[in-house]
């Protein structure tokens, strides 16, 4: 009952018909839920797949052999909620209408695709699409997942690249992202949420950083201006602002009565700089010595573990123990010396001397009234900046948070949750082994010990594994019949997976399979075909099979015969 209730709200997309137009004439093909198209080679089976892809929004021109003398192609699309007619001319115009009696309206290519997308899902901009767009920086349409809709003749039975369209250059990078999205979604969603948060935090950090940088520049500027005006700078906003206001009123600079000789101060500054270099060198050497002694200590510990407990080596054990104790004492002595504290003290003293030097240099220079006025205006502006509060705590917090978010996003992108692919492969294996088909390759696999299928979504290939005397062996399944059978199952398993785990996502529930009968052989294909159609019906996928072999039991409603040619407007050469 619940399934029936849910089914009413599930969009049941269907390609109802296709129309070839030539001036005032047309040729129509009507499709059922599971259409079987019969025709020998070279009559236009592959051309039909190209025509369908074209009218459904392909970016390629319609130049395939056998589709000449067609002015436009129309498609009639339905779901359980609404209808849509779309038309695309050979010259590239796009049209649509909502009712059969209304006139076509010309629209852009993007609007054309948007209208088709609305036939697939009532909510094309759902959460899944937003996540995909944010993480992969791409705005996907149903065309992005078009490789799921076509199992082309070229590539049938090749399990090294299961999806035949994925061989095309335009899909090679995109499919990797798509599979990562589908099978690693839990991590992808976390990446999405963290990237949204990172975007917010980086915006706030950028604004705070600009304020911080302006504040720091202003601090340096005001110190320089105070020196040029021979004003005493303390670093205290209230005191320095008071000093500035007094100068602004009187333009009087206070002379330094007890200033030390400039030469003496310069020598003292140079001496302290050399002392800083010396302490830095000693600190580096002490650190190297501690590291070297720690390595010796670890080596002695290894030797001690080798000879320990053997009385014949007592003298060596005693020597090792004594040496380790000496190393520990020396390291303690070395670590007690706080070189950083000494260096900081010297740097502070040097800073005071350098300040006096700058003050003396400033006193030695003359300043005009015009220069003083300019500097006063600049200082006034700088004090207005320094009066603003820069939230250093928030700045440090944002720096730490953004770094942490970037690290977590990087880790999530390299991580992989195997739970989903494991469930997918279990489903695939069960569908294959429990299909009750009496075909040679399946009977062989049923008798193979612990036979399982392993689809690798990132390499797009399929492996099988079984147990041998040496252990579990992984291999690529052989025989074209088996490979093509498994290939069709993977396509349908993907649709099943998307329907269950990505509800309302923007993919088209349509699978067109071109000439699967040829690599399988007619006898095996005759057995496998009904199981594929039944599975597609269960999942809710429309299928179109194209075959040069006729199958008995296909109803007239499901059967299209193009043995006399697909396109009646085609000119025979």
C-alpha positions as CSV (number, residue, x, y, z in Angstrom):
1,X,0.0,0.0,0.0
2,X,2.8,2.4,0.9
3,X,4.7,1.6,-2.3
4,X,1.5,2.4,-4.3
5,X,1.1,5.7,-2.4
6,X,4.7,6.6,-3.0
7,X,4.4,5.6,-6.7
8,X,1.9,8.3,-7.3
9,X,4.5,10.9,-6.4
10,X,7.3,9.3,-8.3
11,X,7.9,10.9,-11.7
12,X,7.5,8.2,-14.4
13,X,9.3,9.7,-17.3
14,X,8.8,8.2,-20.8
15,X,9.9,9.0,-24.3
16,X,6.6,8.5,-26.1
17,X,7.5,9.2,-29.7
18,X,10.0,10.6,-32.2
19,X,9.2,12.5,-35.4
20,X,11.4,13.1,-38.4
21,X,10.2,16.2,-40.4
22,X,10.9,17.0,-44.0
23,X,9.0,20.1,-45.2
24,X,5.3,19.2,-44.9
25,X,6.0,15.5,-44.5
26,X,6.9,13.5,-41.4
27,X,7.8,10.0,-40.2
28,X,6.8,8.9,-36.7
29,X,8.1,6.3,-34.3
30,X,6.0,5.4,-31.3
31,X,7.8,3.9,-28.2
32,X,6.4,1.6,-25.5
33,X,7.9,1.2,-22.0
34,X,10.1,-1.5,-23.5
35,X,10.6,-1.2,-27.2
36,X,12.3,-3.8,-29.4
37,X,13.6,-2.4,-32.7
38,X,14.4,-4.9,-35.4
39,X,16.5,-4.3,-38.5
40,X,19.6,-5.7,-40.2
41,X,22.9,-4.0,-40.1
42,X,23.3,-0.7,-42.1
43,X,19.5,0.1,-42.0
44,X,19.8,2.8,-39.3
45,X,19.7,1.3,-35.8
46,X,22.7,3.3,-34.6
47,X,21.4,6.3,-36.5
48,X,18.2,6.1,-34.4
49,X,20.2,6.4,-31.1
50,X,22.0,9.5,-32.6
51,X,18.6,11.1,-33.5
52,X,17.2,10.4,-30.0
53,X,20.4,11.9,-28.4
54,X,20.2,14.9,-30.6
55,X,16.6,15.8,-29.9
56,X,17.3,15.3,-26.1
57,X,19.9,18.1,-26.1
58,X,23.2,16.7,-27.5
59,X,25.7,19.5,-28.2
60,X,26.9,17.6,-31.4
61,X,25.5,18.3,-34.9
62,X,23.3,15.7,-36.5
63,X,25.7,14.5,-39.3
64,X,25.4,10.8,-38.9
65,X,25.0,8.7,-42.1
66,X,21.4,8.0,-43.0
67,X,19.9,11.1,-41.3
68,X,20.0,13.3,-44.3
69,X,17.1,15.3,-45.7
70,X,15.6,15.9,-42.2
71,X,14.7,19.5,-41.4
72,X,13.9,18.9,-37.7
73,X,13.3,16.2,-35.1
74,X,10.5,16.2,-32.6
75,X,10.1,14.2,-29.4
76,X,7.0,13.8,-27.2
77,X,7.8,13.3,-23.5
78,X,5.5,12.4,-20.7
79,X,5.5,11.7,-17.0
80,X,2.6,11.0,-14.6
81,X,2.2,14.7,-14.0
82,X,2.5,16.5,-17.4
83,X,3.5,16.4,-21.1
84,X,6.1,18.2,-23.2
85,X,6.8,18.4,-26.9
86,X,10.3,19.5,-28.0
87,X,11.7,20.2,-31.5
88,X,15.2,20.7,-32.7
89,X,16.0,21.8,-36.2
90,X,19.1,20.6,-38.0
91,X,20.4,24.2,-38.2
92,X,20.4,24.4,-34.4
93,X,17.1,26.1,-33.3
94,X,15.3,24.8,-30.2
95,X,11.5,24.8,-29.7
96,X,9.0,23.5,-27.2
97,X,5.2,23.4,-26.4
98,X,3.2,22.1,-23.6
99,X,0.0,21.0,-25.4
100,X,-0.5,19.2,-28.7
101,X,-2.6,22.0,-30.2
102,X,-0.4,24.9,-29.2
103,X,2.3,26.4,-31.4
104,X,6.0,25.8,-30.8
105,X,7.9,28.6,-29.1
106,X,11.6,29.1,-29.8
107,X,13.9,29.0,-26.7
108,X,17.6,28.9,-25.9
109,X,19.5,25.7,-25.6
110,X,19.7,26.0,-21.8
111,X,16.0,26.6,-21.4
112,X,15.3,23.7,-23.7
113,X,17.4,21.4,-21.4
114,X,15.7,22.9,-18.3
115,X,12.3,22.0,-19.7
116,X,13.3,18.4,-20.3
117,X,14.9,18.3,-16.8
118,X,11.6,19.3,-15.3
119,X,10.1,16.2,-16.9
120,X,12.6,14.1,-14.9
121,X,12.1,15.5,-11.5
122,X,9.9,18.1,-9.9
123,X,12.8,19.6,-8.0
124,X,15.8,19.8,-10.4
125,X,17.8,22.1,-8.0
126,X,17.6,19.7,-5.0
127,X,20.2,19.2,-2.3
128,X,22.1,16.6,-4.3
129,X,22.6,19.0,-7.2
130,X,23.7,21.8,-4.9
131,X,26.2,19.6,-3.2
132,X,27.6,18.4,-6.6
133,X,27.8,22.0,-7.9
134,X,29.7,23.2,-4.8
135,X,32.2,20.4,-4.5
136,X,33.0,20.0,-8.2
137,X,32.5,23.7,-9.3
138,X,30.1,22.6,-12.1
139,X,26.4,23.2,-12.7
140,X,25.2,19.8,-13.9
141,X,22.2,19.0,-16.0
142,X,20.7,15.7,-16.9
143,X,23.1,15.7,-19.9
144,X,26.0,15.4,-17.5
145,X,24.9,11.9,-16.7
146,X,24.0,11.0,-20.3
147,X,26.6,8.2,-20.4
148,X,24.2,6.1,-18.3
149,X,21.6,6.2,-21.1
150,X,23.4,4.5,-24.0
151,X,25.0,1.1,-24.3
152,X,26.5,1.5,-27.7
153,X,27.5,-1.2,-30.1
154,X,31.1,0.0,-30.0
155,X,32.3,-1.1,-26.6
156,X,29.9,-4.0,-26.0
157,X,31.4,-6.7,-23.8
158,X,34.4,-4.5,-22.8
159,X,34.5,-4.7,-19.0
160,X,37.6,-2.5,-18.8
161,X,35.4,0.5,-19.4
162,X,31.8,-0.6,-18.7
163,X,30.0,2.5,-19.8
164,X,30.6,2.8,-23.5
165,X,30.1,6.6,-23.7
166,X,32.7,7.1,-20.9
167,X,35.4,6.4,-23.6
168,X,34.7,9.8,-25.0
169,X,37.2,12.5,-24.0
170,X,34.5,14.8,-22.7
171,X,33.4,12.2,-20.2
172,X,36.7,11.0,-18.9
173,X,37.3,13.6,-16.2
174,X,33.6,14.2,-15.5
175,X,32.8,10.5,-15.0
176,X,35.5,10.2,-12.3
177,X,33.9,13.1,-10.4
178,X,30.4,11.6,-10.9
179,X,31.4,8.2,-9.6
180,X,33.1,9.8,-6.6
181,X,29.9,11.7,-6.0
182,X,27.7,8.7,-6.2
183,X,29.8,6.2,-4.3
184,X,31.5,8.5,-1.8
185,X,28.5,10.7,-1.1
186,X,28.8,10.7,2.7
187,X,32.2,12.2,2.5
188,X,31.2,14.5,-0.4
189,X,28.3,15.9,1.6
190,X,30.7,16.6,4.5
191,X,33.0,18.3,2.0
192,X,30.1,20.4,0.8
193,X,29.1,21.5,4.3
194,X,32.7,22.3,5.3
195,X,33.3,24.2,2.1
196,X,30.2,26.3,2.8
197,X,31.5,27.0,6.3
198,X,35.0,27.7,4.9
199,X,33.6,30.2,2.5
200,X,31.9,32.1,5.3
201,X,34.9,32.0,7.6
202,X,37.3,33.1,4.8
203,X,35.1,36.0,4.0
204,X,35.1,37.1,7.6
205,X,38.8,36.4,7.9
206,X,39.5,38.5,4.8
207,X,37.7,41.5,6.2
208,X,39.4,41.1,9.6
209,X,42.8,40.7,8.0
210,X,42.4,43.9,6.0
211,X,41.6,45.7,9.3
212,X,44.5,44.1,11.0
213,X,47.0,44.9,8.2
214,X,45.7,48.5,8.1
215,X,46.1,48.8,11.9
216,X,49.7,47.4,11.7
217,X,50.7,49.7,8.9
218,X,49.3,52.6,10.8
219,X,51.3,51.7,13.9
220,X,54.5,51.8,11.8
221,X,53.5,55.0,10.1
222,X,52.7,56.8,13.4
223,X,56.0,55.8,15.0
224,X,57.9,57.1,11.9
225,X,55.9,60.4,11.9
226,X,56.4,60.9,15.7
227,X,60.2,60.4,15.1
228,X,60.2,62.9,12.3
229,X,58.4,65.5,14.5
230,X,60.6,64.6,17.5
231,X,57.6,63.6,19.5
232,X,57.9,61.0,22.2
233,X,56.1,57.7,21.2
234,X,55.1,55.3,24.0
235,X,52.8,52.9,22.4
236,X,50.0,53.9,24.7
237,X,47.1,55.3,22.6
238,X,45.9,57.9,25.2
239,X,49.4,59.2,26.0
240,X,50.5,59.4,22.4
241,X,47.3,61.1,21.3
242,X,47.7,63.7,24.2
243,X,51.3,64.3,23.0
244,X,50.0,64.8,19.5
245,X,47.2,67.2,20.5
246,X,49.6,69.4,22.4
247,X,51.9,69.6,19.4
248,X,48.9,70.3,17.1
249,X,48.1,73.3,19.3
250,X,51.5,74.8,19.7
251,X,53.7,73.2,16.9
252,X,56.4,73.1,19.6
253,X,58.9,70.2,19.7
254,X,60.5,69.4,23.0
255,X,64.3,69.2,22.9
256,X,66.1,66.2,24.3
257,X,68.4,67.6,27.0
258,X,70.0,64.3,28.1
259,X,70.5,62.6,24.9
260,X,73.5,60.3,24.5
261,X,76.1,60.7,21.8
262,X,74.8,59.3,18.4
263,X,78.1,57.5,17.7
264,X,78.0,55.8,21.1
265,X,74.4,54.7,20.6
266,X,75.2,53.3,17.1
267,X,78.1,51.3,18.4
268,X,75.9,49.9,21.2
269,X,73.2,48.9,18.8
270,X,75.8,47.1,16.6
271,X,77.3,45.3,19.6
272,X,73.9,44.1,20.7
273,X,73.1,42.9,17.1
274,X,76.4,40.8,17.2
275,X,75.4,39.5,20.6
276,X,72.0,38.3,19.3
277,X,73.8,36.5,16.5
278,X,76.1,34.8,19.0
279,X,73.3,33.6,21.3
280,X,71.3,32.3,18.2
281,X,74.4,30.3,17.1
282,X,74.9,28.9,20.6
283,X,71.2,27.9,20.8
284,X,71.4,26.2,17.5
285,X,74.5,24.2,18.5
286,X,72.9,23.3,21.9
287,X,69.8,21.9,20.0
288,X,72.0,19.9,17.7
289,X,74.0,18.5,20.6
290,X,70.8,17.4,22.4
291,X,69.5,15.7,19.3
292,X,72.8,14.0,18.7
293,X,73.0,12.8,22.3
294,X,69.4,11.5,22.1
295,X,70.3,9.4,19.0
296,X,73.3,8.0,20.9
297,X,71.0,7.3,23.9
298,X,68.5,5.4,21.6
299,X,71.4,3.4,20.1
300,X,72.8,2.5,23.6
301,X,69.3,1.4,24.6
302,X,69.1,-1.0,21.7
303,X,72.5,-2.4,22.6
304,X,71.5,-2.8,26.2
305,X,68.4,-4.7,25.2
306,X,70.6,-7.1,23.3
307,X,73.1,-7.9,26.1
308,X,70.8,-7.4,29.1
309,X,70.6,-10.4,31.3
310,X,73.8,-12.0,30.1
311,X,76.4,-11.9,33.0
312,X,79.3,-12.2,30.4
313,X,78.5,-8.7,29.3
314,X,78.1,-7.1,32.7
315,X,81.0,-4.6,32.2
316,X,79.4,-3.4,28.9
317,X,76.0,-3.1,30.6
318,X,77.5,-1.0,33.4
319,X,79.3,1.2,30.8
320,X,76.1,1.7,28.8
321,X,74.0,2.6,32.0
322,X,76.7,5.1,33.1
323,X,76.9,6.7,29.7
324,X,73.1,7.1,29.4
325,X,73.0,8.7,32.9
326,X,75.7,11.2,31.8
327,X,73.8,12.0,28.6
328,X,70.6,12.7,30.6
329,X,72.5,15.0,33.0
330,X,74.1,16.9,30.1
331,X,70.8,17.3,28.3
332,X,69.2,18.7,31.5
333,X,72.0,21.3,31.8
334,X,71.6,22.2,28.1
335,X,67.8,22.5,28.4
336,X,68.0,24.7,31.5
337,X,69.7,27.5,29.6
338,X,66.9,29.7,28.1
339,X,68.6,31.2,25.1
340,X,65.3,32.5,23.8
341,X,64.8,34.6,26.9
342,X,68.3,36.0,26.7
343,X,67.8,36.9,23.0
344,X,64.4,38.6,23.7
345,X,66.1,40.7,26.4
346,X,68.8,41.8,24.1
347,X,66.3,42.6,21.3
348,X,64.3,44.8,23.7
349,X,67.4,46.7,24.8
350,X,68.5,47.1,21.2
351,X,65.0,48.4,20.3
352,X,65.2,51.1,23.0
353,X,68.7,52.2,21.7
354,X,67.5,52.3,18.1
355,X,64.5,54.5,19.2
356,X,67.0,57.0,20.7
357,X,69.1,56.9,17.5
358,X,66.0,57.7,15.4
359,X,65.1,60.5,17.8
360,X,68.5,62.1,17.6
361,X,68.5,61.8,13.8
362,X,65.1,63.5,13.8
363,X,66.4,66.4,15.9
364,X,69.2,66.9,13.5
365,X,66.7,67.6,10.7
366,X,64.7,70.7,10.1
367,X,60.9,70.6,9.4
368,X,58.9,73.3,7.6
369,X,55.5,74.5,8.7
370,X,54.0,73.1,5.5
371,X,55.5,69.6,6.2
372,X,54.3,69.8,9.8
373,X,50.7,70.6,8.6
374,X,50.8,67.6,6.2
375,X,52.1,65.3,8.9
376,X,49.5,66.5,11.4
377,X,46.7,65.7,9.0
378,X,48.1,62.2,8.3
379,X,48.6,61.5,12.0
380,X,44.9,62.6,12.7
381,X,43.8,60.0,10.1
382,X,46.1,57.3,11.6
383,X,44.7,57.9,15.1
384,X,41.2,57.4,13.8
385,X,42.3,54.0,12.5
386,X,44.2,53.1,15.7
387,X,41.0,54.0,17.7
388,X,39.2,51.1,16.0
389,X,39.2,47.8,17.9
390,X,40.8,44.9,16.0
391,X,39.6,41.6,17.4
392,X,42.9,39.7,17.7
393,X,41.2,36.8,19.5
394,X,38.7,36.4,16.7
395,X,41.4,36.8,14.0
396,X,43.5,34.0,15.6
397,X,40.4,31.8,15.9
398,X,39.5,32.3,12.3
399,X,43.0,31.5,11.1
400,X,43.0,28.3,13.1
401,X,39.5,27.3,12.0
402,X,40.1,28.0,8.3
403,X,43.4,26.0,8.4
404,X,41.6,23.1,10.1
405,X,38.7,23.2,7.6
406,X,41.1,23.1,4.6
407,X,42.9,20.1,6.2
408,X,39.7,18.3,6.9
409,X,38.4,18.9,3.3
410,X,41.7,17.6,1.9
411,X,41.5,14.5,4.1
412,X,37.9,13.8,3.1
413,X,38.7,14.2,-0.6
414,X,41.4,11.5,-0.3
415,X,39.3,9.2,1.9
416,X,36.8,6.7,0.5
417,X,33.8,5.0,2.2
418,X,33.7,1.5,0.8
419,X,30.3,0.7,2.3
420,X,28.2,1.9,-0.7
421,X,30.3,0.1,-3.3
422,X,30.2,-3.0,-1.3
423,X,26.4,-2.9,-1.1
424,X,26.3,-2.2,-4.9
425,X,28.5,-5.2,-5.7
426,X,26.4,-7.5,-3.4
427,X,23.3,-6.4,-5.3
428,X,25.0,-6.9,-8.6
429,X,26.2,-10.4,-7.7
430,X,22.8,-11.5,-6.4
431,X,21.0,-10.2,-9.5
432,X,23.4,-12.2,-11.7
433,X,23.6,-15.4,-9.8
434,X,19.9,-15.6,-8.8
435,X,18.4,-14.9,-12.2
436,X,17.6,-18.7,-12.7
437,X,18.8,-18.5,-16.3
438,X,19.9,-21.8,-18.0
439,X,22.8,-20.3,-19.9
440,X,26.3,-21.7,-20.1
441,X,28.3,-18.9,-18.6
442,X,25.9,-18.5,-15.6
443,X,25.9,-22.2,-14.9
444,X,29.7,-22.1,-14.8
445,X,29.8,-19.2,-12.4
446,X,27.2,-20.8,-10.1
447,X,29.5,-23.8,-9.7
448,X,32.6,-21.6,-9.1
449,X,33.5,-21.4,-5.4
450,X,32.7,-18.1,-3.8
451,X,32.1,-16.3,-7.2
452,X,31.5,-12.6,-6.7
453,X,31.4,-9.5,-8.9
454,X,33.4,-6.3,-8.1
455,X,32.6,-3.2,-10.0
456,X,35.3,-0.5,-9.6
457,X,33.4,2.8,-10.1
458,X,36.6,4.9,-10.3
459,X,38.2,2.8,-13.0
460,X,34.8,2.0,-14.5
461,X,35.8,-1.7,-14.8
462,X,34.4,-5.0,-13.6
463,X,36.3,-7.8,-11.9
464,X,35.2,-11.1,-10.6
465,X,36.8,-13.1,-7.8
466,X,36.6,-16.7,-6.7
467,X,38.4,-19.0,-4.2
468,X,41.3,-21.2,-5.4
469,X,43.7,-23.4,-3.6
470,X,46.1,-20.5,-3.3
471,X,43.4,-18.2,-1.9
472,X,41.0,-15.6,-3.4
473,X,41.8,-14.8,-7.0
474,X,40.6,-11.7,-8.8
475,X,40.2,-11.7,-12.6
476,X,38.3,-10.2,-15.5
477,X,35.4,-12.5,-16.5
478,X,35.8,-14.0,-20.0
479,X,33.5,-14.8,-22.9
480,X,31.6,-12.0,-24.8
481,X,28.2,-13.4,-23.8
482,X,29.1,-13.2,-20.1
483,X,30.7,-9.8,-20.4
484,X,27.8,-8.3,-22.3
485,X,25.3,-9.8,-19.9
486,X,27.2,-8.3,-16.9
487,X,27.5,-5.0,-18.7
488,X,23.8,-4.6,-19.0
489,X,23.3,-5.5,-15.3
490,X,25.7,-2.8,-14.2
491,X,23.8,-0.2,-16.2
492,X,20.6,-1.3,-14.5
493,X,22.2,-1.6,-11.1
494,X,23.3,2.0,-11.4
495,X,19.8,3.2,-12.1
496,X,18.5,1.1,-9.2
497,X,21.2,2.6,-6.9
498,X,20.3,6.2,-8.0
499,X,16.6,5.6,-7.6
500,X,17.1,4.3,-4.0
501,X,19.8,6.7,-2.7
502,X,19.5,9.8,-4.9
503,X,15.8,10.5,-5.1
504,X,14.8,13.3,-7.5
505,X,18.3,13.5,-8.9
506,X,18.6,14.8,-12.5
507,X,19.2,11.7,-14.5
508,X,17.1,10.3,-17.4
509,X,15.5,6.9,-16.6
510,X,16.1,5.6,-20.2
511,X,18.5,2.9,-21.4
512,X,19.1,2.3,-25.1
513,X,21.0,-0.9,-25.9
514,X,22.4,-1.2,-29.4
515,X,23.0,-4.8,-30.8
516,X,23.7,-6.7,-27.5
517,X,22.5,-9.8,-29.4
518,X,25.6,-9.9,-31.5
519,X,28.3,-10.5,-28.9
520,X,25.9,-12.7,-26.9
521,X,24.6,-14.9,-29.7
522,X,20.9,-15.2,-30.4
523,X,20.3,-18.3,-28.2
524,X,21.7,-16.7,-25.1
525,X,20.3,-13.3,-25.9
526,X,16.8,-14.8,-26.2
527,X,17.2,-16.2,-22.7
528,X,18.7,-13.0,-21.1
529,X,16.5,-10.4,-22.8
530,X,13.3,-11.0,-20.7
531,X,15.2,-10.9,-17.4
532,X,16.8,-7.5,-18.4
533,X,13.4,-6.1,-19.3
534,X,11.8,-7.4,-16.1
535,X,14.5,-5.8,-14.0
536,X,14.2,-2.5,-15.9
537,X,10.4,-2.6,-15.3
538,X,11.0,-3.2,-11.6
539,X,13.4,-0.3,-11.3
540,X,11.3,2.1,-13.5
541,X,13.5,2.4,-16.5
542,X,12.3,2.7,-20.1
543,X,14.4,0.5,-22.5
544,X,14.9,0.5,-26.2
545,X,16.7,-2.6,-27.6
546,X,18.0,-2.5,-31.2
547,X,18.8,-5.9,-32.8
548,X,19.4,-7.5,-36.1
549,X,17.9,-10.8,-34.7
550,X,14.2,-11.2,-34.5
551,X,12.8,-12.4,-31.2
552,X,9.5,-14.3,-30.9
553,X,7.0,-13.3,-28.3
554,X,7.5,-9.5,-28.7
555,X,4.0,-7.8,-28.8
556,X,3.1,-5.5,-31.7
557,X,3.0,-2.6,-29.2
558,X,6.6,-3.2,-28.3
559,X,7.9,-4.0,-31.8
560,X,9.3,-1.6,-34.4
561,X,10.5,-3.0,-37.8
562,X,13.0,-0.7,-39.6
563,X,14.4,-3.5,-41.9
564,X,13.3,-1.3,-44.9
565,X,15.3,1.6,-43.5
566,X,15.0,4.1,-40.6
567,X,14.7,7.4,-42.5
568,X,12.2,7.4,-45.5
569,X,13.7,10.8,-46.6
570,X,17.2,9.3,-46.9
571,X,18.5,9.4,-50.5
572,X,20.1,6.1,-51.5
573,X,23.5,6.5,-53.2
